[in-house]
Amino acid sequence: MPGPVPKRTEVRRRRNKSEVPTIKAPSMSEVRVPEADPRWHPIALEWFGSLNTSGMRQFFEDSDWAYARYVAEAMHRGLDSDRFSAVLFAAVSSAMDDLGVTEGSRRRLRIELQRGAPEESPGKAAVRRLRGQLRVLPPPNAKPRGRTKLA
């Protein structure tokens, strides 16, 4: 999805329906995570290993893991080369976005991973904090407002 990164749902104001309905289908089999090639560059090994501990792992199918292995191989070749290739770097970065490995790419896919259920949204916390800092005093000659206690 081109364009700016969407906001997280708890921050988003508009709740329009998605233009494209989501089609759901059951997974066909147990997902098999392929082994990383030990000859890969350390950065490619670290990246590929991080996919197995990522929250996105639950969405990966065999084809996604095969694609990730291919991306790691391309990453290895780029990092192991004597020359830096901007074209290869762009292709690897684009492929990583396809796999949803960054916060921005996950938001574009409308996937939000949460480490723990927050008690309140960051916006509500900021408003609560600011309200605690505000002290509005009535003018010195103002009459009391609200209910008055009868003697």
C-alpha positions in Angstrom: 0.0 0.0 0.0 1.7 3.2 -1.1 1.6 6.4 0.8 2.4 7.5 4.4 2.5 5.0 7.2 -0.9 4.7 8.8 -1.4 5.6 12.5 -1.9 2.9 15.1 -5.6 2.1 15.6 -5.7 3.6 19.1 -4.4 6.9 17.7 -6.5 6.9 14.5 -9.6 9.2 14.6 -11.5 8.0 11.5 -12.8 4.5 11.6 -13.8 4.1 7.9 -14.3 0.6 6.7 -11.4 -0.8 4.6 -12.0 -0.4 0.8 -10.9 -4.0 0.2 -12.5 -6.8 2.3 -10.2 -9.2 4.0 -10.5 -12.8 2.7 -9.7 -15.4 5.4 -8.6 -19.0 4.8 -7.2 -21.7 7.0 -3.5 -22.5 6.8 -2.8 -25.7 4.8 -0.1 -27.4 7.0 2.3 -27.1 9.8 4.8 -24.4 9.0 8.4 -25.6 8.7 11.1 -23.0 9.4 14.2 -23.6 7.3 17.6 -23.6 8.7 19.8 -20.6 8.1 22.9 -21.1 6.0 25.9 -21.0 8.4 28.0 -19.4 5.6 25.9 -16.3 5.5 27.2 -12.9 6.6 26.6 -12.4 10.4 24.1 -9.6 9.8 22.1 -11.8 7.4 22.2 -14.6 10.0 21.0 -12.3 12.7 18.2 -10.9 10.6 17.0 -14.3 9.6 17.1 -15.6 13.2 15.2 -12.5 14.4 12.3 -13.5 12.1 11.8 -16.7 14.2 11.5 -14.7 17.4 9.4 -11.9 15.9 5.7 -11.5 16.5 5.2 -11.7 12.8 6.2 -15.4 12.9 2.6 -16.3 13.6 1.6 -15.0 10.1 4.4 -16.7 8.1 3.7 -19.7 5.9 6.2 -22.0 4.2 6.3 -19.7 1.2 7.1 -16.7 3.5 10.0 -18.6 5.1 11.3 -19.5 1.6 11.1 -15.9 0.6 12.9 -14.8 3.8 15.6 -17.3 3.1 16.0 -15.9 -0.4 16.2 -12.4 1.0 18.8 -13.4 3.5 20.9 -15.0 0.7 20.6 -11.7 -1.3 21.5 -9.8 1.8 24.5 -12.1 2.4 25.7 -11.6 -1.2 25.4 -7.8 -0.9 27.2 -7.7 2.4 29.9 -10.1 1.3 30.7 -8.2 -1.8 33.6 -5.8 -2.3 31.3 -3.2 -3.7 28.1 -1.7 -2.3 25.2 -2.1 -4.6 22.4 0.5 -4.0 20.1 -1.5 -6.3 20.6 -4.7 -4.3 20.1 -2.8 -1.0 16.8 -1.3 -2.3 15.6 -4.7 -3.5 16.5 -6.3 -0.1 14.8 -3.4 1.8 11.7 -3.7 -0.4 11.6 -7.5 0.2 11.9 -7.0 3.9 8.9 -4.6 3.8 7.0 -7.3 2.0 7.6 -9.6 4.9 6.4 -7.0 7.4 9.6 -6.7 9.4 9.4 -3.0 10.2 6.8 -1.1 12.2 5.9 1.0 9.1 5.4 -2.0 6.9 3.2 -3.7 9.5 1.0 -0.7 9.8 0.6 -0.6 6.1 -0.5 -4.2 6.3 -2.8 -3.2 9.2 -1.0 -5.5 11.6 -0.1 -4.2 15.1 2.1 -6.2 17.4 1.7 -5.4 21.1 4.2 -6.4 23.8 1.6 -6.1 26.5 -1.8 -4.7 26.9 -1.3 -1.0 27.9 -3.6 0.3 30.6 -4.3 3.5 28.7 -3.3 4.9 25.4 -0.4 7.4 25.2 -2.8 10.2 24.2 -5.0 9.6 27.3 -1.9 9.4 29.5 -0.7 12.8 28.2 -4.1 14.4 28.7 -4.2 13.0 32.3 -0.7 14.3 33.0 -1.5 17.8 31.6 -4.8 18.0 33.5 -2.8 17.3 36.7 -0.5 20.3 35.9 -3.3 22.8 35.2 -4.6 24.7 38.1 -7.5 27.1 37.2 -8.4 29.5 40.0 -11.6 31.5 40.1 -11.3 35.3 40.2 -10.9 36.8 43.7 -14.4 38.4 43.7 -16.3 35.5 42.1 -19.2 33.9 43.9 -19.0 30.2 44.6 -20.7 28.0 41.9 -22.6 24.9 42.4 -24.5 23.7 45.5 -24.1 25.6 48.7 -24.5 24.0 52.0 -27.4 25.2 54.2 -26.6 25.8 57.8 
